[in-house]
Amino acid sequence: MCGHVLILKLESHLHLEAHLRGWARTHTVNAEGIDLFQAAMETGDFSLVQCLEKYRRTNELVASAMALDAIKVNQLLMHKSGGPLHLTPNSLLRYIH
């Protein structure tokens, strides 16, 4: 989270995008309860918000799959496919290996 806050304070679109390309989480909250998206909005730099939105679904999908959170993976993929995929932690392990 510290890296996200520093990048947002610098208001650097290129630094944020480089960080997000490393599959960094986009749904994070700091000690004051401000989430990353809200912090980006407060900078007034819409390109930061667009950058977060560009990587949001993929990065959250990767983090959920690596945590074997089948429910979250199903939720993220269902929106895209239009229907449930019925993934389980065991089926996620097969895709990862």
N, C-alpha and C positions, 0 to 999 in steps of 0.2 A: 504494500500500500504506500509506503514511503516514496517509492519510485514514481508512482502515479501522481502523488500530490506534488512532488518536485517538478515533474514534467508539466503538469497543468499550471503551476505557478510561473514556469518559464513561458507558458503558452506556445509551445513548440509543436506544431503539427507533425513535423518529421520525426522528432524524438518519440512522440506518443505512438506514431504508427510503427516505428522500429520496435518499440516495446511490445505492442500488441501482436506483431508478427511472430513473436516468441510465445504465443498462446497465453499471454497474461490474462487473468480474470478481468472481466469488465464490470461485474457486480460485486464491488467491494465497498466497505463503509469504514470511514475513519473514526477516531475516538470520539469526535463530536457528533457522530451519527449522520454525517453527510456522505452520500454515496458518490461514486466517481462521476456518474452522469450529471448529477446535480452540481458538482464542483466544476465540471466542464461548462455547464450552462452559465454559471456565475462568472466565468471569465469573460463572457460576451463574445468569444471567438467561435462562431458557428462551425468553422472547419474542424475544431476539436470534437464537437458534438457529432458531426458527420463521420469522423474517423472512428469514434467509439461505436457508432451504430453499424458501420461497415463490418467491424470485427466481432460484434456482440454475440450473434448466434453461433458462429463457428467456435469462438473461444470458449463459450459456456458449454457447447456440445463436447468439445475435447476434454474440458475439466470434468464434466459429468461422466463421460465414458471412462476416463482414467480412474475415477472414483467408484466405478461400477454402479452408478446410480441409474438403474434401468428406468425408474419412473421419470426422472428428469430428462433422460435421453429420449424416451417416448414422447414426452411433452414437446420437446424442441423439434423433433422430427415430424410429429403429427401435424403441426401447423404447416409445414412445408409439403407433406405428402397428401394431406386432406383426410387421412384416416390413421387409426392406431397401428403400430407395428408389433406390439406385444413382445418387446424385448425383455429379457431377463438378465440378471448378472452373469449367468452361465453363457448365454448367447453372446453377450458383450465380450466375454473372455475369448470366445472363438474368433470374433472379428479382430481383436487386438493381437492374437498370436498368429 
